[in-house]
Amino acid sequence: MNPAPTPAKSETIERLAWRLGEVARALGTSRRTIERQRSAGRFPAPDLHIGRAPLW
């Protein structure tokens, strides 16, 4: 039986969507700051919602 192929170490998997906490960490700010900026119209709306979780 052949094992499933594994990706080469040089291959990277690009994220398709980021959660609120991940966006905040990437921007060096808090989740609450992102939420306030969204409410004020100064931050883009999420591309997708899964349940109540916004995803960018």
N, CA, C and O atoms as a Tripos MOL2 file, in Angstrom:
@<TRIPOS>MOLECULE
protein
  224   223    56     0     0
PROTEIN
NO_CHARGES

@<TRIPOS>ATOM
      1 N           0.8470   -1.1700    0.0000 N.3       1 MET1
      2 CA          0.0000    0.0000    0.0000 C.3       1 MET1
      3 C           0.8970    1.2390    0.0000 C.2       1 MET1
      4 O           1.8310    1.3330    0.7970 O.2       1 MET1
      5 N           0.6140    2.1820   -0.8880 N.am      2 ASN2
      6 CA          1.4030    3.4060   -0.9850 C.3       2 ASN2
      7 C           0.9180    4.4310    0.0320 C.2       2 ASN2
      8 O          -0.2830    4.6720    0.1530 O.2       2 ASN2
      9 N           1.8550    5.0350    0.7630 N.am      3 PRO3
     10 CA          1.4380    6.0860    1.6980 C.3       3 PRO3
     11 C           0.9940    7.3290    0.9300 C.2       3 PRO3
     12 O           1.3750    7.5320   -0.2230 O.2       3 PRO3
     13 N           0.1980    8.1410    1.5770 N.am      4 ALA4
     14 CA         -0.2740    9.3820    0.9550 C.3       4 ALA4
     15 C           0.9150   10.3060    0.7120 C.2       4 ALA4
     16 O           1.8250   10.3740    1.5390 O.2       4 ALA4
     17 N           0.9160   11.0140   -0.4110 N.am      5 PRO5
     18 CA          2.0420   11.9170   -0.6800 C.3       5 PRO5
     19 C           2.0780   13.0590    0.3270 C.2       5 PRO5
     20 O           1.0410   13.5720    0.7460 O.2       5 PRO5
     21 N           3.2730   13.4410    0.6990 N.am      6 THR6
     22 CA          3.4380   14.5580    1.6240 C.3       6 THR6
     23 C           4.0210   15.7380    0.8620 C.2       6 THR6
     24 O           4.8330   15.5450   -0.0430 O.2       6 THR6
     25 N           3.6230   16.9510    1.2110 N.am      7 PRO7
     26 CA          4.1490   18.1180    0.4970 C.3       7 PRO7
     27 C           5.6310   18.3040    0.7730 C.2       7 PRO7
     28 O           6.1130   18.0000    1.8640 O.2       7 PRO7
     29 N           6.3480   18.8050   -0.2200 N.am      8 ALA8
     30 CA          7.7670   19.0980   -0.0500 C.3       8 ALA8
     31 C           7.9250   20.2210    0.9700 C.2       8 ALA8
     32 O           7.0250   21.0410    1.1510 O.2       8 ALA8
     33 N           9.0740   20.2470    1.6310 N.am      9 LYS9
     34 CA          9.2910   21.2580    2.6580 C.3       9 LYS9
     35 C           9.2660   22.6730    2.0950 C.2       9 LYS9
     36 O           8.9690   23.6200    2.8240 O.2       9 LYS9
     37 N           9.5710   22.8310    0.8170 N.am     10 SER10
     38 CA          9.5870   24.1730    0.2310 C.3      10 SER10
     39 C           8.1860   24.6680   -0.1180 C.2      10 SER10
     40 O           7.9940   25.8600   -0.3590 O.2      10 SER10
     41 N           7.2100   23.7650   -0.1480 N.am     11 GLU11
     42 CA          5.8440   24.1680   -0.4670 C.3      11 GLU11
     43 C           5.1960   24.8090    0.7590 C.2      11 GLU11
     44 O           5.3710   24.3450    1.8860 O.2      11 GLU11
     45 N           4.4530   25.8740    0.5200 N.am     12 THR12
     46 CA          3.7100   26.5040    1.6070 C.3      12 THR12
     47 C           2.2380   26.5090    1.2500 C.2      12 THR12
     48 O           1.8630   26.5560    0.0790 O.2      12 THR12
     49 N           1.4300   26.4610    2.2600 N.am     13 ILE13
     50 CA         -0.0170   26.4960    2.0630 C.3      13 ILE13
     51 C          -0.4870   27.8860    2.4440 C.2      13 ILE13
     52 O          -0.2900   28.3340    3.5740 O.2      13 ILE13
     53 N          -1.1040   28.5600    1.4980 N.am     14 GLU14
     54 CA         -1.5800   29.9160    1.7390 C.3      14 GLU14
     55 C          -2.9590   29.8770    2.3740 C.2      14 GLU14
     56 O          -3.8280   29.1150    1.9510 O.2      14 GLU14
     57 N          -3.1500   30.7050    3.3900 N.am     15 ARG15
     58 CA         -4.4460   30.7840    4.0590 C.3      15 ARG15
     59 C          -5.4700   31.3960    3.1250 C.2      15 ARG15
     60 O          -5.1770   32.3680    2.4290 O.2      15 ARG15
     61 N          -6.6560   30.8370    3.1050 N.am     16 LEU16
     62 CA         -7.7280   31.3860    2.2890 C.3      16 LEU16
     63 C          -8.5370   32.4190    3.0570 C.2      16 LEU16
     64 O          -9.1010   33.3370    2.4620 O.2      16 LEU16
     65 N          -8.5970   32.2770    4.3500 N.am     17 ALA17
     66 CA         -9.3740   33.2100    5.1690 C.3      17 ALA17
     67 C          -8.7220   33.3260    6.5420 C.2      17 ALA17
     68 O          -8.1420   32.3710    7.0570 O.2      17 ALA17
     69 N          -8.8310   34.5150    7.1170 N.am     18 TRP18
     70 CA         -8.2820   34.7790    8.4460 C.3      18 TRP18
     71 C          -9.4070   35.1060    9.4030 C.2      18 TRP18
     72 O         -10.3640   35.7870    9.0330 O.2      18 TRP18
     73 N          -9.3010   34.6250   10.6310 N.am     19 ARG19
     74 CA        -10.2650   34.9490   11.6800 C.3      19 ARG19
     75 C          -9.9230   36.3050   12.2860 C.2      19 ARG19
     76 O          -8.8410   36.8460   12.0570 O.2      19 ARG19
     77 N         -10.8490   36.8380   13.0530 N.am     20 LEU20
     78 CA        -10.6790   38.1630   13.6510 C.3      20 LEU20
     79 C          -9.3920   38.2600   14.4720 C.2      20 LEU20
     80 O          -8.6410   39.2260   14.3300 O.2      20 LEU20
     81 N          -9.1350   37.2850   15.3180 N.am     21 GLY21
     82 CA         -7.9290   37.3080   16.1470 C.3      21 GLY21
     83 C          -6.6530   37.2670   15.3270 C.2      21 GLY21
     84 O          -5.6630   37.9070   15.6810 O.2      21 GLY21
     85 N          -6.6710   36.5180   14.2340 N.am     22 GLU22
     86 CA         -5.4970   36.4280   13.3670 C.3      22 GLU22
     87 C          -5.2440   37.7520   12.6430 C.2      22 GLU22
     88 O          -4.0970   38.1650   12.4740 O.2      22 GLU22
     89 N          -6.3180   38.4090   12.2190 N.am     23 VAL23
     90 CA         -6.1880   39.7200   11.5740 C.3      23 VAL23
     91 C          -5.6150   40.7160   12.5770 C.2      23 VAL23
     92 O          -4.7070   41.4790   12.2480 O.2      23 VAL23
     93 N          -6.1380   40.7100   13.7840 N.am     24 ALA24
     94 CA         -5.6610   41.6320   14.8200 C.3      24 ALA24
     95 C          -4.1810   41.4010   15.1150 C.2      24 ALA24
     96 O          -3.4160   42.3600   15.2140 O.2      24 ALA24
     97 N          -3.7710   40.1400   15.2580 N.am     25 ARG25
     98 CA         -2.3630   39.8300   15.5170 C.3      25 ARG25
     99 C          -1.4720   40.2940   14.3710 C.2      25 ARG25
    100 O          -0.4060   40.8640   14.6010 O.2      25 ARG25
    101 N          -1.9090   40.0490   13.1340 N.am     26 ALA26
    102 CA         -1.1220   40.4410   11.9640 C.3      26 ALA26
    103 C          -0.9470   41.9560   11.8910 C.2      26 ALA26
    104 O           0.0790   42.4430   11.4150 O.2      26 ALA26
    105 N          -1.9440   42.7000   12.3610 N.am     27 LEU27
    106 CA         -1.8820   44.1610   12.3250 C.3      27 LEU27
    107 C          -1.3190   44.7620   13.6080 C.2      27 LEU27
    108 O          -1.1230   45.9750   13.6950 O.2      27 LEU27
    109 N          -1.0580   43.9160   14.6040 N.am     28 GLY28
    110 CA         -0.4860   44.3940   15.8570 C.3      28 GLY28
    111 C          -1.4560   45.2050   16.6910 C.2      28 GLY28
    112 O          -1.0630   46.1770   17.3370 O.2      28 GLY28
    113 N          -2.7130   44.8130   16.6820 N.am     29 THR29
    114 CA         -3.7400   45.5290   17.4340 C.3      29 THR29
    115 C          -4.6370   44.5140   18.1360 C.2      29 THR29
    116 O          -4.3890   43.3100   18.0590 O.2      29 THR29
    117 N          -5.6600   44.9830   18.8070 N.am     30 SER30
    118 CA         -6.5610   44.0740   19.5160 C.3      30 SER30
    119 C          -7.7800   43.7390   18.6630 C.2      30 SER30
    120 O          -8.0970   44.4290   17.6940 O.2      30 SER30
    121 N          -8.4460   42.6700   19.0490 N.am     31 ARG31
    122 CA         -9.6920   42.2860   18.3720 C.3      31 ARG31
    123 C         -10.7240   43.4000   18.5030 C.2      31 ARG31
    124 O         -11.4400   43.7170   17.5520 O.2      31 ARG31
    125 N         -10.7900   43.9910   19.6970 N.am     32 ARG32
    126 CA        -11.7750   45.0480   19.9510 C.3      32 ARG32
    127 C         -11.5270   46.2670   19.0670 C.2      32 ARG32
    128 O         -12.4770   46.8940   18.5980 O.2      32 ARG32
    129 N         -10.2660   46.6060   18.8380 N.am     33 THR33
    130 CA         -9.9490   47.7310   17.9570 C.3      33 THR33
    131 C         -10.4510   47.4580   16.5450 C.2      33 THR33
    132 O         -11.0130   48.3430   15.9000 O.2      33 THR33
    133 N         -10.2510   46.2450   16.0700 N.am     34 ILE34
    134 CA        -10.7420   45.8780   14.7330 C.3      34 ILE34
    135 C         -12.2670   45.9960   14.7060 C.2      34 ILE34
    136 O         -12.8310   46.5190   13.7450 O.2      34 ILE34
    137 N         -12.9340   45.5150   15.7520 N.am     35 GLU35
    138 CA        -14.4000   45.5990   15.8080 C.3      35 GLU35
    139 C         -14.8730   47.0510   15.7950 C.2      35 GLU35
    140 O         -15.8390   47.3860   15.1090 O.2      35 GLU35
    141 N         -14.1890   47.9160   16.5560 N.am     36 ARG36
    142 CA        -14.5620   49.3400   16.5660 C.3      36 ARG36
    143 C         -14.3300   49.9820   15.2010 C.2      36 ARG36
    144 O         -15.1540   50.7680   14.7330 O.2      36 ARG36
    145 N         -13.2230   49.6500   14.5720 N.am     37 GLN37
    146 CA        -12.9240   50.2010   13.2490 C.3      37 GLN37
    147 C         -13.9650   49.7490   12.2210 C.2      37 GLN37
    148 O         -14.3730   50.5320   11.3640 O.2      37 GLN37
    149 N         -14.3890   48.4960   12.3080 N.am     38 ARG38
    150 CA        -15.4350   47.9910   11.4070 C.3      38 ARG38
    151 C         -16.7320   48.7500   11.6100 C.2      38 ARG38
    152 O         -17.3790   49.1470   10.6410 O.2      38 ARG38
    153 N         -17.1200   48.9540   12.8680 N.am     39 SER39
    154 CA        -18.3680   49.6610   13.1770 C.3      39 SER39
    155 C         -18.3410   51.0990   12.6650 C.2      39 SER39
    156 O         -19.3690   51.6340   12.2500 O.2      39 SER39
    157 N         -17.1690   51.7170   12.6970 N.am     40 ALA40
    158 CA        -17.0270   53.1040   12.2510 C.3      40 ALA40
    159 C         -16.8520   53.2100   10.7370 C.2      40 ALA40
    160 O         -16.7970   54.3140   10.1960 O.2      40 ALA40
    161 N         -16.7630   52.0690   10.0530 N.am     41 GLY41
    162 CA        -16.5980   52.0870    8.6030 C.3      41 GLY41
    163 C         -15.1710   52.3380    8.1480 C.2      41 GLY41
    164 O         -14.9440   52.6660    6.9830 O.2      41 GLY41
    165 N         -14.1990   52.1880    9.0540 N.am     42 ARG42
    166 CA        -12.7980   52.4330    8.7080 C.3      42 ARG42
    167 C         -12.0060   51.1520    8.4960 C.2      42 ARG42
    168 O         -10.7870   51.2020    8.3370 O.2      42 ARG42
    169 N         -12.6680   50.0230    8.4920 N.am     43 PHE43
    170 CA        -12.0220   48.7310    8.2540 C.3      43 PHE43
    171 C         -12.9390   47.9390    7.3420 C.2      43 PHE43
    172 O         -14.1560   47.9650    7.5300 O.2      43 PHE43
    173 N         -12.3930   47.2330    6.3600 N.am     44 PRO44
    174 CA        -13.2550   46.5200    5.4100 C.3      44 PRO44
    175 C         -14.1090   45.4450    6.0780 C.2      44 PRO44
    176 O         -13.7110   44.8240    7.0630 O.2      44 PRO44
    177 N         -15.2680   45.2540    5.5200 N.am     45 ALA45
    178 CA        -16.1710   44.2100    6.0130 C.3      45 ALA45
    179 C         -15.5650   42.8400    5.7250 C.2      45 ALA45
    180 O         -14.7840   42.6940    4.7840 O.2      45 ALA45
    181 N         -15.9140   41.8420    6.5190 N.am     46 PRO46
    182 CA        -15.4110   40.4980    6.2560 C.3      46 PRO46
    183 C         -15.9260   39.9830    4.9140 C.2      46 PRO46
    184 O         -17.0030   40.3630    4.4530 O.2      46 PRO46
    185 N         -15.1370   39.1170    4.3070 N.am     47 ASP47
    186 CA        -15.5210   38.5170    3.0320 C.3      47 ASP47
    187 C         -16.5640   37.4260    3.2130 C.2      47 ASP47
    188 O         -17.3150   37.1120    2.2890 O.2      47 ASP47
    189 N         -16.6050   36.8500    4.4100 N.am     48 LEU48
    190 CA        -17.4430   35.6830    4.6470 C.3      48 LEU48
    191 C         -17.7590   35.5820    6.1300 C.2      48 LEU48
    192 O         -16.9500   35.9750    6.9710 O.2      48 LEU48
    193 N         -18.9220   35.0610    6.4490 N.am     49 HIS49
    194 CA        -19.2770   34.7240    7.8330 C.3      49 HIS49
    195 C         -19.5890   33.2320    7.8690 C.2      49 HIS49
    196 O         -20.3400   32.7270    7.0350 O.2      49 HIS49
    197 N         -19.0160   32.5420    8.8260 N.am     50 ILE50
    198 CA        -19.3800   31.1510    9.0840 C.3      50 ILE50
    199 C         -19.9590   31.1600   10.4870 C.2      50 ILE50
    200 O         -19.2410   31.3450   11.4700 O.2      50 ILE50
    201 N         -21.2570   30.9600   10.5670 N.am     51 GLY51
    202 CA        -21.9470   31.1550   11.8340 C.3      51 GLY51
    203 C         -21.8580   32.6280   12.1840 C.2      51 GLY51
    204 O         -22.2600   33.4870   11.3990 O.2      51 GLY51
    205 N         -21.3320   32.9180   13.3610 N.am     52 ARG52
    206 CA        -21.1510   34.3180   13.7680 C.3      52 ARG52
    207 C         -19.7090   34.7700   13.6020 C.2      52 ARG52
    208 O         -19.3670   35.8950   13.9660 O.2      52 ARG52
    209 N         -18.8590   33.9090   13.0570 N.am     53 ALA53
    210 CA        -17.4360   34.2280   12.9200 C.3      53 ALA53
    211 C         -17.1430   34.9180   11.5930 C.2      53 ALA53
    212 O         -17.3620   34.3390   10.5290 O.2      53 ALA53
    213 N         -16.6480   36.1560   11.6520 N.am     54 PRO54
    214 CA        -16.2750   36.8370   10.4160 C.3      54 PRO54
    215 C         -14.9250   36.3300    9.9100 C.2      54 PRO54
    216 O         -14.0150   36.0660   10.6960 O.2      54 PRO54
    217 N         -14.8080   36.2000    8.6060 N.am     55 LEU55
    218 CA        -13.5560   35.7520    7.9880 C.3      55 LEU55
    219 C         -13.1620   36.7210    6.8870 C.2      55 LEU55
    220 O         -14.0010   37.1630    6.1020 O.2      55 LEU55
    221 N         -11.8760   37.0470    6.8380 N.am     56 TRP56
    222 CA        -11.3550   37.9260    5.7950 C.3      56 TRP56
    223 C         -10.4850   37.1350    4.8680 C.2      56 TRP56
    224 O          -9.9410   37.6860    3.9110 O.2      56 TRP56
@<TRIPOS>BOND
     1     1     2 1
     2     2     3 1
     3     3     4 2
     4     3     5 am
     5     5     6 1
     6     6     7 1
     7     7     8 2
     8     7     9 am
     9     9    10 1
    10    10    11 1
    11    11    12 2
    12    11    13 am
    13    13    14 1
    14    14    15 1
    15    15    16 2
    16    15    17 am
    17    17    18 1
    18    18    19 1
    19    19    20 2
    20    19    21 am
    21    21    22 1
    22    22    23 1
    23    23    24 2
    24    23    25 am
    25    25    26 1
    26    26    27 1
    27    27    28 2
    28    27    29 am
    29    29    30 1
    30    30    31 1
    31    31    32 2
    32    31    33 am
    33    33    34 1
    34    34    35 1
    35    35    36 2
    36    35    37 am
    37    37    38 1
    38    38    39 1
    39    39    40 2
    40    39    41 am
    41    41    42 1
    42    42    43 1
    43    43    44 2
    44    43    45 am
    45    45    46 1
    46    46    47 1
    47    47    48 2
    48    47    49 am
    49    49    50 1
    50    50    51 1
    51    51    52 2
    52    51    53 am
    53    53    54 1
    54    54    55 1
    55    55    56 2
    56    55    57 am
    57    57    58 1
    58    58    59 1
    59    59    60 2
    60    59    61 am
    61    61    62 1
    62    62    63 1
    63    63    64 2
    64    63    65 am
    65    65    66 1
    66    66    67 1
    67    67    68 2
    68    67    69 am
    69    69    70 1
    70    70    71 1
    71    71    72 2
    72    71    73 am
    73    73    74 1
    74    74    75 1
    75    75    76 2
    76    75    77 am
    77    77    78 1
    78    78    79 1
    79    79    80 2
    80    79    81 am
    81    81    82 1
    82    82    83 1
    83    83    84 2
    84    83    85 am
    85    85    86 1
    86    86    87 1
    87    87    88 2
    88    87    89 am
    89    89    90 1
    90    90    91 1
    91    91    92 2
    92    91    93 am
    93    93    94 1
    94    94    95 1
    95    95    96 2
    96    95    97 am
    97    97    98 1
    98    98    99 1
    99    99   100 2
   100    99   101 am
   101   101   102 1
   102   102   103 1
   103   103   104 2
   104   103   105 am
   105   105   106 1
   106   106   107 1
   107   107   108 2
   108   107   109 am
   109   109   110 1
   110   110   111 1
   111   111   112 2
   112   111   113 am
   113   113   114 1
   114   114   115 1
   115   115   116 2
   116   115   117 am
   117   117   118 1
   118   118   119 1
   119   119   120 2
   120   119   121 am
   121   121   122 1
   122   122   123 1
   123   123   124 2
   124   123   125 am
   125   125   126 1
   126   126   127 1
   127   127   128 2
   128   127   129 am
   129   129   130 1
   130   130   131 1
   131   131   132 2
   132   131   133 am
   133   133   134 1
   134   134   135 1
   135   135   136 2
   136   135   137 am
   137   137   138 1
   138   138   139 1
   139   139   140 2
   140   139   141 am
   141   141   142 1
   142   142   143 1
   143   143   144 2
   144   143   145 am
   145   145   146 1
   146   146   147 1
   147   147   148 2
   148   147   149 am
   149   149   150 1
   150   150   151 1
   151   151   152 2
   152   151   153 am
   153   153   154 1
   154   154   155 1
   155   155   156 2
   156   155   157 am
   157   157   158 1
   158   158   159 1
   159   159   160 2
   160   159   161 am
   161   161   162 1
   162   162   163 1
   163   163   164 2
   164   163   165 am
   165   165   166 1
   166   166   167 1
   167   167   168 2
   168   167   169 am
   169   169   170 1
   170   170   171 1
   171   171   172 2
   172   171   173 am
   173   173   174 1
   174   174   175 1
   175   175   176 2
   176   175   177 am
   177   177   178 1
   178   178   179 1
   179   179   180 2
   180   179   181 am
   181   181   182 1
   182   182   183 1
   183   183   184 2
   184   183   185 am
   185   185   186 1
   186   186   187 1
   187   187   188 2
   188   187   189 am
   189   189   190 1
   190   190   191 1
   191   191   192 2
   192   191   193 am
   193   193   194 1
   194   194   195 1
   195   195   196 2
   196   195   197 am
   197   197   198 1
   198   198   199 1
   199   199   200 2
   200   199   201 am
   201   201   202 1
   202   202   203 1
   203   203   204 2
   204   203   205 am
   205   205   206 1
   206   206   207 1
   207   207   208 2
   208   207   209 am
   209   209   210 1
   210   210   211 1
   211   211   212 2
   212   211   213 am
   213   213   214 1
   214   214   215 1
   215   215   216 2
   216   215   217 am
   217   217   218 1
   218   218   219 1
   219   219   220 2
   220   219   221 am
   221   221   222 1
   222   222   223 1
   223   223   224 2
@<TRIPOS>SUBSTRUCTURE
     1 MET1         2 RESIDUE 1 A MET
     2 ASN2         6 RESIDUE 1 A ASN
     3 PRO3        10 RESIDUE 1 A PRO
     4 ALA4        14 RESIDUE 1 A ALA
     5 PRO5        18 RESIDUE 1 A PRO
     6 THR6        22 RESIDUE 1 A THR
     7 PRO7        26 RESIDUE 1 A PRO
     8 ALA8        30 RESIDUE 1 A ALA
     9 LYS9        34 RESIDUE 1 A LYS
    10 SER10       38 RESIDUE 1 A SER
    11 GLU11       42 RESIDUE 1 A GLU
    12 THR12       46 RESIDUE 1 A THR
    13 ILE13       50 RESIDUE 1 A ILE
    14 GLU14       54 RESIDUE 1 A GLU
    15 ARG15       58 RESIDUE 1 A ARG
    16 LEU16       62 RESIDUE 1 A LEU
    17 ALA17       66 RESIDUE 1 A ALA
    18 TRP18       70 RESIDUE 1 A TRP
    19 ARG19       74 RESIDUE 1 A ARG
    20 LEU20       78 RESIDUE 1 A LEU
    21 GLY21       82 RESIDUE 1 A GLY
    22 GLU22       86 RESIDUE 1 A GLU
    23 VAL23       90 RESIDUE 1 A VAL
    24 ALA24       94 RESIDUE 1 A ALA
    25 ARG25       98 RESIDUE 1 A ARG
    26 ALA26      102 RESIDUE 1 A ALA
    27 LEU27      106 RESIDUE 1 A LEU
    28 GLY28      110 RESIDUE 1 A GLY
    29 THR29      114 RESIDUE 1 A THR
    30 SER30      118 RESIDUE 1 A SER
    31 ARG31      122 RESIDUE 1 A ARG
    32 ARG32      126 RESIDUE 1 A ARG
    33 THR33      130 RESIDUE 1 A THR
    34 ILE34      134 RESIDUE 1 A ILE
    35 GLU35      138 RESIDUE 1 A GLU
    36 ARG36      142 RESIDUE 1 A ARG
    37 GLN37      146 RESIDUE 1 A GLN
    38 ARG38      150 RESIDUE 1 A ARG
    39 SER39      154 RESIDUE 1 A SER
    40 ALA40      158 RESIDUE 1 A ALA
    41 GLY41      162 RESIDUE 1 A GLY
    42 ARG42      166 RESIDUE 1 A ARG
    43 PHE43      170 RESIDUE 1 A PHE
    44 PRO44      174 RESIDUE 1 A PRO
    45 ALA45      178 RESIDUE 1 A ALA
    46 PRO46      182 RESIDUE 1 A PRO
    47 ASP47      186 RESIDUE 1 A ASP
    48 LEU48      190 RESIDUE 1 A LEU
    49 HIS49      194 RESIDUE 1 A HIS
    50 ILE50      198 RESIDUE 1 A ILE
    51 GLY51      202 RESIDUE 1 A GLY
    52 ARG52      206 RESIDUE 1 A ARG
    53 ALA53      210 RESIDUE 1 A ALA
    54 PRO54      214 RESIDUE 1 A PRO
    55 LEU55      218 RESIDUE 1 A LEU
    56 TRP56      222 RESIDUE 1 A TRP
